[in-house]
Amino acid sequence: MNLEDFRNFCLEKKASEEDFPFTKDILVFKVMGKMFALTNINSWESGIPEVNLKCEPEKAEELRAKYPESILPGYHMHKKHWNTIKIYHKDIAPSLLTTLINHSYQLVVQKLTKKQQQQLNEHF
């Protein structure tokens, strides 16, 4: 998966939008104003792409144990709830990455207020 594929996949999510709230290099994807994915564009340009994705704490631990070189506690994030995925490693298949993006998005949607969830379902 390249940066454009990653970007398009994230933007296909209902009410997903991209932003650069930190620096011009940190691309963030949000749903209803809440982050579900972020990446440093420079990591893609240098050939070592990484993304941060939200994850259930138990699943995060399982993934880190199963992929110790590729899935690490979230860099500059709450380590319990975020993973950094080194997608340039061969054990991170595109299907695994899309599954993890979907999981992150769903976690964020589930934590939205009832009003936000209603808006999401009615308007997007």
C-alpha positions as CSV (number, residue, x, y, z in Angstrom):
1,M,0.0,0.0,0.0
2,N,1.4,3.4,-0.9
3,L,0.5,6.8,0.6
4,E,-2.2,7.6,-1.9
5,D,-3.9,4.2,-1.3
6,F,-3.7,4.6,2.4
7,R,-5.1,8.1,2.1
8,N,-7.9,7.0,-0.2
9,F,-8.8,4.1,2.1
10,C,-9.1,6.3,5.1
11,L,-11.1,8.9,3.3
12,E,-13.6,6.3,2.1
13,K,-14.8,5.9,5.6
14,K,-18.1,7.6,6.5
15,A,-17.5,11.3,7.5
16,S,-13.7,10.9,7.4
17,E,-11.7,13.9,6.8
18,E,-8.0,14.7,6.6
19,D,-6.1,17.4,8.5
20,F,-2.7,18.7,9.4
21,P,-3.3,19.9,13.0
22,F,0.3,19.4,14.2
23,T,2.8,20.1,11.3
24,K,2.7,20.1,7.6
25,D,4.2,16.6,7.6
26,I,1.7,14.9,10.0
27,L,-1.4,13.8,8.1
28,V,-4.3,13.0,10.4
29,F,-7.6,11.3,9.6
30,K,-10.6,12.1,11.8
31,V,-14.2,11.1,12.0
32,M,-16.5,13.7,13.6
33,G,-13.4,15.5,14.8
34,K,-11.8,12.5,16.5
35,M,-8.5,11.0,15.3
36,F,-8.4,7.4,14.0
37,A,-5.2,7.4,12.0
38,L,-2.1,9.5,11.5
39,T,1.1,9.2,9.6
40,N,4.2,11.2,8.9
41,I,4.3,11.9,5.2
42,N,8.2,12.0,5.3
43,S,8.2,8.3,6.4
44,W,6.6,7.4,3.1
45,E,8.9,9.5,1.0
46,S,11.9,8.0,2.7
47,G,10.7,4.4,2.1
48,I,9.9,3.5,5.7
49,P,6.2,4.2,6.1
50,E,4.6,4.1,9.5
51,V,1.1,4.8,10.6
52,N,-0.5,5.2,14.1
53,L,-3.8,3.5,14.6
54,K,-6.1,3.3,17.6
55,C,-6.6,-0.2,19.0
56,E,-8.4,-2.0,21.8
57,P,-5.8,-2.4,24.6
58,E,-6.0,-6.2,24.7
59,K,-5.8,-6.5,20.9
60,A,-2.9,-4.0,20.9
61,E,-1.0,-6.3,23.2
62,E,-1.8,-9.4,21.1
63,L,-0.7,-7.6,17.9
64,R,2.6,-6.4,19.5
65,A,3.4,-9.9,20.7
66,K,2.6,-11.4,17.3
67,Y,4.4,-8.8,15.2
68,P,7.2,-7.5,17.6
69,E,9.2,-5.9,14.8
70,S,6.3,-4.3,13.0
71,I,3.7,-3.3,15.6
72,L,4.8,-1.2,18.5
73,P,3.3,1.0,21.1
74,G,2.1,4.2,19.5
75,Y,4.8,6.8,18.9
76,H,4.0,10.0,20.7
77,M,0.5,8.6,21.5
78,H,-1.2,7.0,24.5
79,K,0.6,3.6,24.4
80,K,-2.3,1.7,25.8
81,H,-4.7,2.7,23.0
82,W,-2.5,3.3,20.0
83,N,-0.1,1.3,17.9
84,T,2.5,2.3,15.4
85,I,2.5,0.0,12.4
86,K,5.7,-0.2,10.4
87,I,4.0,-1.1,7.2
88,Y,7.3,-1.5,5.3
89,H,7.9,-4.8,7.1
90,K,7.0,-7.8,5.1
91,D,4.7,-9.3,7.7
92,I,2.3,-6.4,7.5
93,A,0.1,-7.5,4.5
94,P,-2.2,-4.9,2.9
95,S,-5.2,-6.9,4.2
96,L,-3.9,-6.7,7.8
97,L,-3.4,-3.0,7.4
98,T,-6.9,-2.4,6.1
99,T,-8.3,-4.5,8.9
100,L,-6.4,-2.4,11.5
101,I,-7.6,0.8,9.9
102,N,-11.2,-0.4,10.0
103,H,-10.8,-1.5,13.6
104,S,-9.4,2.0,14.5
105,Y,-12.2,3.8,12.7
106,Q,-14.9,1.6,14.4
107,L,-13.4,2.2,17.9
108,V,-13.6,5.9,17.4
109,V,-17.2,5.8,16.0
110,Q,-18.3,3.6,19.0
111,K,-16.9,6.2,21.4
112,L,-18.8,9.1,19.8
113,T,-21.7,10.6,21.7
114,K,-25.2,9.4,20.7
115,K,-25.8,12.8,19.1
116,Q,-22.6,12.5,17.0
117,Q,-23.5,8.9,16.0
118,Q,-26.9,10.1,15.0
119,Q,-25.4,12.9,12.9
120,L,-23.0,10.4,11.3
121,N,-25.9,8.1,10.3
122,E,-28.2,10.8,9.1
123,H,-25.9,13.1,7.2
124,F,-23.1,10.9,5.8
